[in-house]
Amino acid sequence: MNKEGFNSMGLKDDLLKMIDEKGFEQPTPIQQQTIPLAIAGLDVMGQAQTGTGKTASFGIPILNTVSKGGGIQALIVCPTRELAVQVREEIAFLGRGLHINALAVYGGQSIEIQMRALGRRPEIIVGTPGRLLDHLRRGSIKLGGLKFVVLDEADEMLDMGFLPDIETVLQQCPEKRQTFLFSATLVDEIRDLGQKFMNKPEIVLIESAERTVAVIEQVYYQVNPRRKVETMCRILDVEQPPVSLVFCRTKKSADELARILNSRGYTADALHGDMSQRERDSVMHRFRTGSTKILVATDLAARGLDVELVTHVFNYDIPEELDSYIHRTGRTGRAGRTGVAITLVEPSQLRQLRLIERYTGKRIQPGILPTLQEAVQRHQELLLSRLLKAAEQPGEVYLNMAARILEQGEAKNLLAAALKIMADDTPDLETTEFDESDRGTTAHVELPAGRLQGIHPRRLVELLTANTSLSPKQIGDIEINSNTTYVEVPMSSIDEVYQAFISFERNKKGGRPPYRPQKHRSKKMEVGHRGR
């Protein structure tokens, strides 16, 4: 059942049902402020970071208004194809109960494929500026029936030089429409664009939470989506956290993960908004007293949760809102204690990870998934540690028992039996043999040059393929900032990449020693998980 926040906004029942299925329990600040204004028919200019829930803040009022079979009624303009696909997927999910069709159009995909999809008369188009202009010139997209226009991440589009294209697109839109503009910053150029193409827009400013995280160890593991549970259990086997908090996106996934963990011998409880206060109190009592070692929760359920002894926070589902990452990780490392925050990242979610890093101003270190052999070794070490600790003060009664037992059997066999009894009281080890694709063997390397030094993707790929053993297919995400660049490469190639870049810089500068990158992944990261 949805919370009062969404129920009080005058939304269609089928839309409320999909909001609930999506796992949204309460509107985020940008949603709380934007949706009522949009439903009232006003233009909105919003300052909000990616990851604050802004896609739903404009998607929900659009879906609440457009009608099935009415042709193209909403146009959403995004700076990159990755964002266009992401926005389209979220709106398509929310619109499923209303049978609203959303289509993404972007460069890099065959325009013929997109034209065939346009023939199915989608109600919502999400696209990049260049490809939208292609379709407008061809006449395959007509904007005569448009009711909504959205400019998403407007500052990024302007930084990329898309302003002329955006103005051309907006000039072809009907004057009688609603326009929403979202940007991380509302600089003069953005405001000028809004004043030129919007009708007395309402300004919505969302103040970000403090963008710092506690002094805790932050690690991510790149995971195969089909082996996410197995990956989680392998990490638990090696980390052996005394008290941990695991975050899931939805109430359903929290229940399911808690059930699976319990079936494998862990003591886990779920905590989410569908539980009664009595159930919540009971779960928290077990967690605080140590009866439950793992609490699996949704973001809303964990708000205000203050358990000082939490040693590990797991983002089983990477947070969709950037502020949520700070709130989640802040649940560990309390009262001056050390803490660990571990995030499971599917390949398609690496962009969201990069956004979290930019938002917090701190890189999250990649981890290599432990092998079964490492998990077994860790398990044995812990059993031995428990046994030796108990042997420090065994007690007179148990010493007398041990003396009598040793008279009846072989000491080695008796000790082995004692260890087995101890092992039977621990969770089952995850025995899956993960291959390279499951173990997250890539890393994002920082290089000390960016746009201002003339770096662009094609030039970087050419540099690396010409001076290292890498092929173009082995080079993943590339993120180019003003003075730095991040490039995803196999972890085994990190030193090779650095050496190629150093040689390139030395040749360019006539032999002057270049700046050495500060965020070098140490070699021990290549041979063990998290540098152990």
C-alpha positions in Angstrom: 0.0 0.0 0.0 1.4 3.4 -0.9 2.1 6.0 1.7 0.0 9.2 2.1 2.5 11.3 0.1 1.7 9.8 -3.3 -1.9 9.0 -2.5 -2.6 12.7 -1.8 -1.4 13.9 -5.2 -4.5 13.0 -7.2 -2.8 10.3 -9.3 -4.5 7.6 -11.2 -5.0 4.3 -9.4 -3.1 2.3 -12.1 -0.2 4.8 -11.8 -0.2 4.5 -7.9 -0.1 0.7 -8.3 3.1 0.9 -10.5 4.7 3.5 -8.1 4.2 0.9 -5.3 5.5 -1.9 -7.5 8.6 0.2 -8.3 9.3 0.3 -4.5 8.8 4.1 -4.0 7.5 4.4 -0.4 7.6 8.1 0.0 8.2 11.0 -2.4 11.7 12.4 -2.4 12.1 16.2 -1.8 12.2 17.0 -5.6 9.1 14.8 -6.1 7.2 16.4 -3.2 7.7 19.9 -4.6 7.6 19.2 -8.4 4.7 16.8 -8.9 1.9 19.1 -7.4 3.2 22.0 -9.5 3.3 20.0 -12.6 -0.2 18.5 -12.1 -1.5 22.1 -11.6 -0.3 22.8 -15.1 2.7 25.0 -14.3 6.2 25.1 -15.9 9.0 24.0 -13.5 12.7 24.8 -13.5 14.3 22.5 -11.0 17.8 22.4 -9.5 18.5 18.8 -8.5 21.3 16.3 -8.9 21.0 13.1 -10.9 19.9 10.4 -8.5 17.6 12.5 -6.4 14.4 11.0 -8.0 13.9 13.7 -10.6 13.0 11.2 -13.4 9.8 10.3 -11.5 9.2 13.9 -10.6 8.5 14.7 -14.2 7.6 11.2 -15.4 4.7 10.8 -12.9 2.8 14.0 -13.9 3.3 13.2 -17.6 2.0 9.7 -17.2 -0.9 11.0 -15.2 -2.0 13.2 -18.1 -1.1 11.6 -21.4 -3.7 9.3 -23.0 -3.2 6.0 -24.7 -3.3 6.2 -28.5 -3.0 10.0 -28.6 0.3 10.1 -30.5 3.4 11.8 -29.3 2.4 13.9 -26.3 5.7 14.2 -24.3 9.3 14.8 -25.4 12.2 14.3 -23.0 15.6 15.6 -24.1 18.7 14.0 -22.5 22.4 14.7 -23.0 23.6 11.1 -23.5 22.2 7.9 -24.8 22.9 6.1 -21.5 20.7 8.6 -19.7 18.0 8.5 -22.4 17.8 4.7 -22.0 17.7 4.9 -18.3 14.9 7.6 -18.3 12.9 5.6 -20.8 13.2 2.4 -18.8 11.9 4.1 -15.6 9.0 5.9 -17.4 8.1 2.7 -19.3 7.9 0.8 -16.0 5.8 3.4 -14.3 3.5 3.6 -17.4 3.0 -0.1 -17.8 -0.3 -0.2 -15.9 -1.6 2.6 -18.1 -0.3 0.9 -21.3 1.7 4.0 -22.2 4.5 3.4 -24.6 7.8 5.3 -24.2 10.6 5.1 -26.9 14.2 6.1 -26.7 15.9 7.5 -29.8 19.7 8.2 -29.8 22.8 8.0 -31.9 24.6 4.7 -32.2 21.4 2.8 -32.9 20.1 2.2 -36.4 17.7 5.0 -37.3 15.7 2.5 -39.4 15.0 0.5 -36.2 13.8 3.6 -34.5 11.6 4.6 -37.4 9.9 1.2 -37.3 9.3 1.6 -33.5 7.9 5.1 -34.2 5.3 3.4 -36.4 3.8 1.8 -33.3 2.8 5.4 -32.2 4.5 5.8 -28.8 3.1 8.4 -26.5 6.4 9.5 -25.0 9.8 10.1 -26.8 13.1 10.2 -24.9 16.0 11.3 -27.0 19.4 13.0 -27.5 19.4 16.3 -29.3 21.3 15.2 -32.4 19.1 12.1 -33.1 15.9 14.1 -32.4 16.9 16.6 -35.1 17.6 13.8 -37.5 14.0 12.5 -37.0 12.5 16.0 -37.2 14.2 16.6 -40.5 13.0 13.3 -41.8 9.5 13.9 -40.6 9.5 10.6 -38.6 8.8 12.5 -35.4 6.0 15.2 -35.4 5.5 17.4 -32.4 2.1 18.9 -33.2 0.3 17.1 -30.5 2.9 17.7 -27.8 1.7 18.5 -24.3 5.0 18.3 -22.4 8.7 19.0 -23.0 11.4 18.1 -20.5 15.1 19.2 -20.6 16.9 16.8 -18.4 20.4 17.6 -17.1 20.4 20.9 -19.1 23.7 22.0 -17.7 25.4 18.9 -19.1 23.8 19.4 -22.5 25.0 23.0 -22.7 28.5 21.9 -21.6 28.5 19.4 -24.5 27.6 22.2 -27.0 24.0 21.2 -27.6 22.5 24.6 -27.1 21.8 25.3 -30.8 20.3 21.9 -31.3 18.1 22.3 -28.2 16.8 25.7 -29.4 16.1 24.2 -32.8 14.0 21.4 -31.2 12.2 23.7 -28.9 11.3 26.1 -31.8 9.4 23.2 -33.4 7.3 22.4 -30.3 3.8 23.9 -29.8 3.7 27.1 -27.8 0.8 25.7 -25.7 2.6 23.1 -23.6 4.2 22.5 -20.2 8.0 22.6 -20.0 10.1 21.2 -17.3 13.9 21.9 -17.0 16.2 20.2 -14.6 19.8 21.0 -14.0 22.5 20.4 -11.3 23.1 24.2 -11.3 20.9 27.1 -12.4 23.6 29.3 -13.9 22.6 32.4 -16.0 22.8 30.5 -19.3 20.3 27.9 -18.0 18.0 30.5 -16.6 18.1 32.4 -19.9 17.2 29.3 -21.8 14.3 28.8 -19.4 13.0 32.4 -19.7 13.2 32.1 -23.5 11.2 28.9 -23.9 9.2 28.5 -20.7 6.1 30.2 -19.4 6.7 31.9 -16.0 8.4 28.8 -14.5 8.2 27.9 -10.9 11.7 27.5 -9.4 12.4 24.4 -7.3 15.7 24.3 -5.4 16.7 21.0 -3.7 19.5 21.4 -1.2 21.8 18.4 -1.2 22.6 16.6 2.0 26.1 17.0 3.3 28.2 15.3 0.6 30.6 13.7 2.9 30.7 10.1 4.3 32.2 8.9 7.5 35.8 7.8 7.5 34.9 4.2 6.5 36.3 1.7 4.0 34.2 1.9 0.8 34.4 -0.9 -1.7 32.4 -2.1 -4.7 32.1 -5.4 -6.4 31.1 -5.7 -10.0 28.6 -8.6 -10.1 26.8 -10.8 -12.5 23.0 -10.0 -12.0 22.2 -13.7 -12.3 24.6 -14.5 -9.4 23.9 -11.6 -7.1 22.8 -13.7 -4.1 25.8 -16.1 -4.5 28.1 -13.1 -4.7 26.6 -11.6 -1.5 27.0 -14.9 0.4 30.6 -15.3 -0.8 31.5 -11.8 0.6 29.7 -12.6 3.8 31.7 -15.9 4.1 35.0 -13.9 3.9 34.0 -10.7 5.7 32.2 -12.5 8.6 30.6 -9.2 9.8 29.5 -9.3 13.4 26.5 -6.9 12.8 25.5 -5.8 9.3 22.8 -3.7 7.6 21.8 -4.7 4.0 19.8 -2.3 1.8 17.4 -3.4 -0.9 15.5 -1.2 -3.3 12.0 -2.8 -2.7 10.1 -4.3 0.1 9.7 -7.5 -1.9 13.4 -7.9 -2.5 14.1 -7.2 1.2 11.8 -10.0 2.2 13.2 -12.4 -0.4 16.8 -11.8 0.5 16.2 -12.2 4.2 14.4 -15.5 3.5 17.3 -16.8 1.3 19.9 -15.8 3.9 18.0 -17.6 6.7 17.8 -20.7 4.5 21.6 -20.7 4.2 22.1 -20.5 8.0 22.4 -16.8 8.6 20.3 -15.0 11.1 18.5 -12.3 9.1 15.3 -10.2 9.4 13.6 -7.9 6.9 12.5 -4.3 7.8 10.2 -2.3 5.5 7.1 -0.1 5.4 4.5 -2.9 5.0 5.2 -4.2 8.5 3.1 -3.2 11.5 4.7 -1.2 14.3 4.6 -4.3 16.5 6.5 -6.3 13.9 9.1 -3.5 13.4 9.6 -3.3 17.2 10.2 -7.0 17.4 12.7 -7.0 14.5 14.6 -4.1 16.0 14.7 -5.8 19.5 16.3 -8.9 17.9 18.8 -6.8 16.0 19.8 -4.7 19.0 20.2 -7.6 21.3 22.3 -9.6 18.8 19.8 -12.4 18.0 19.7 -11.1 14.5 23.1 -10.5 12.8 21.8 -9.2 9.5 19.1 -6.6 9.0 17.8 -6.4 5.4 16.0 -3.0 5.0 14.6 -0.5 2.5 15.7 3.1 2.7 12.6 4.5 4.3 12.4 1.7 6.9 16.0 2.5 8.0 15.6 6.2 8.4 16.4 7.3 11.9 17.8 3.8 12.6 20.7 4.3 15.1 22.5 1.1 16.0 26.1 2.0 17.0 27.5 -1.6 16.6 26.8 -2.0 12.9 30.2 -2.9 11.4 29.1 -3.4 7.7 26.7 -1.7 5.4 25.9 -3.6 2.2 24.2 -1.9 -0.8 22.7 -5.1 -2.2 20.9 -2.8 -4.6 22.8 0.4 -5.6 20.8 3.4 -4.4 19.0 5.3 -7.1 19.2 8.5 -5.2 22.6 10.0 -4.5 21.7 11.2 -1.0 20.6 7.7 -0.1 24.2 6.5 -0.4 25.3 8.9 2.2 22.4 8.0 4.5 23.1 4.3 4.1 26.9 4.4 4.6 26.4 6.7 7.6 24.8 3.7 9.5 28.3 2.3 10.1 31.5 3.8 11.5 29.5 5.3 14.5 31.0 6.7 17.7 34.6 6.7 16.3 34.5 3.0 15.3 35.7 1.7 12.0 33.2 0.6 9.4 32.9 -1.0 6.0 30.5 0.0 3.2 30.2 -2.6 0.3 28.2 -1.9 -2.8 27.2 -4.6 -5.4 27.2 -3.0 -8.9 25.8 -4.6 -12.0 27.6 -3.7 -15.3 24.7 -1.5 -16.3 25.0 0.4 -13.0 28.6 1.6 -13.4 27.4 5.1 -14.5 25.4 5.4 -11.2 28.5 4.4 -9.3 30.5 7.2 -11.0 27.7 9.7 -10.1 27.9 8.6 -6.5 31.6 9.1 -6.5 31.3 12.6 -8.0 28.6 13.5 -5.5 30.6 12.4 -2.4 33.9 13.5 -3.8 35.5 10.2 -3.0 36.5 7.2 -5.2 35.0 3.9 -4.2 37.7 1.2 -4.4 37.0 -1.9 -6.6 37.1 -5.3 -4.9 38.0 -8.7 -6.4 35.5 -11.4 -5.4 37.1 -13.9 -3.1 37.6 -17.5 -4.4 36.1 -20.6 -2.8 39.6 -21.5 -1.5 39.9 -18.0 0.2 36.5 -18.4 1.8 37.3 -21.9 3.1 40.6 -20.6 4.5 38.9 -17.7 6.2 36.3 -20.1 7.6 38.9 -22.3 9.1 40.8 -19.3 10.5 37.7 -18.2 12.4 37.0 -21.6 13.8 40.5 -21.9 15.1 40.4 -18.3 16.5 37.2 -19.2 18.4 38.7 -22.4 19.7 41.9 -20.7 20.9 40.0 -17.9 22.6 37.8 -20.4 24.4 40.9 -22.3 25.5 42.2 -19.2 27.4 39.7 -19.7 30.2 37.9 -23.0 29.6 36.6 -23.4 33.1 37.2 -26.2 35.7 34.1 -28.2 34.7 35.2 -28.5 31.1 38.8 -29.3 32.0 37.6 -32.2 34.0 35.3 -33.3 31.2 38.2 -33.0 28.7 40.4 -35.2 30.9 37.8 -38.0 31.0 37.1 -37.7 27.2 40.8 -38.0 26.3 41.0 -41.3 28.1 38.3 -42.7 25.8 39.5 -41.6 22.3 42.2 -40.2 20.0 42.9 -36.6 20.8 43.2 -35.6 17.1 39.8 -37.2 16.3 38.2 -35.6 19.3 39.5 -32.2 18.4 38.3 -32.6 14.8 34.8 -33.6 16.1 34.7 -30.5 18.3 35.6 -28.3 15.3 32.9 -30.0 13.2 30.3 -29.3 15.9 31.4 -25.6 15.8 31.2 -25.5 12.0 27.7 -27.0 12.0 26.6 -24.0 13.9 27.8 -21.6 11.2 26.2 -20.6 7.8 26.8 -22.9 4.8 29.7 -21.8 2.7 28.9 -20.5 -0.8 30.5 -23.1 -3.1 29.9 -21.5 -6.5 33.0 -21.4 -8.6 32.8 -17.8 -10.1 34.5 -17.2 -13.5 36.3 -14.0 -14.5 33.0 -12.4 -15.7 31.6 -12.8 -12.2 34.5 -11.5 -10.2 34.7 -7.8 -11.3 38.3 -7.8 -12.6 38.2 -4.3 -14.0 39.2 -1.0 -12.4 38.6 2.7 -13.2 42.1 4.3 -13.5 42.5 8.0 -13.0 44.8 9.9 -15.4 46.0 13.5 -14.8 44.7 15.0 -18.0 41.2 15.9 -19.3 39.3 18.1 -21.8 41.6 21.1 -21.1 44.6 19.0 -22.1 43.0 17.9 -25.3 41.9 14.4 -24.2 38.8 12.9 -25.9 37.6 9.3 -26.1 38.8 8.4 -29.5 42.3 9.8 -28.9 42.5 8.0 -25.6 41.5 4.7 -27.1 44.1 5.1 -29.9 46.8 6.0 -27.3 46.1 2.9 -25.2 45.8 0.4 -28.0 49.0 1.7 -29.7 51.1 1.7 -26.5 49.7 -1.3 -24.5 48.5 -4.8 -25.1 44.9 -3.7 -24.8 42.4 -4.1 -27.6 39.6 -1.6 -28.0 37.1 -4.2 -26.7 39.0 -4.3 -23.4 38.6 -0.6 -22.8 35.4 0.1 -20.9 33.8 3.3 -19.5 35.6 6.6 -20.2 34.8 9.7 -18.1 36.6 12.9 -19.2 36.5 15.8 -16.8 38.3 19.2 -17.1 41.7 18.0 -15.8 41.3 14.3 -15.1 40.1 11.3 -17.0 38.8 7.9 -15.7 39.1 4.9 -17.9 37.9 1.3 -17.2 40.5 -1.3 -18.0 41.4 -4.9 -16.8 43.0 -4.7 -13.3 46.0 -6.7 -14.7 46.7 -3.8 -17.1 46.7 -0.9 -14.6 50.5 -0.5 -14.5 50.7 -0.9 -18.3 48.2 1.9 -18.8 50.0 4.2 -16.4 53.3 3.5 -18.1 51.9 4.3 -21.5 50.4 7.5 -20.3 53.7 8.5 -18.5 55.7 7.9 -21.7 53.1 9.9 -23.7 53.4 12.8 -21.3 57.2 12.7 -21.3 57.4 12.7 -25.1 54.9 15.6 -25.3 56.7 17.7 -22.7 60.2 17.0 -24.1 61.4 14.7 -21.4 60.1 16.6 -18.3 58.9 14.1 -15.7 55.1 14.1 -15.6 52.8 14.3 -12.7 52.3 10.8 -11.2 48.7 9.8 -10.7 47.7 9.8 -7.1 45.0 7.2 -7.2 47.1 4.3 -8.3 45.4 1.0 -7.4 48.1 -0.9 -5.4 49.4 -4.2 -6.8 48.0 -6.1 -3.9 44.5 -5.3 -5.2 45.3 -7.5 -8.2 46.0 -10.6 -6.2 43.6 -10.5 -3.3 40.2 -9.1 -2.5 40.2 -5.6 -1.1 43.9 -5.7 -0.6 43.9 -8.2 2.2 
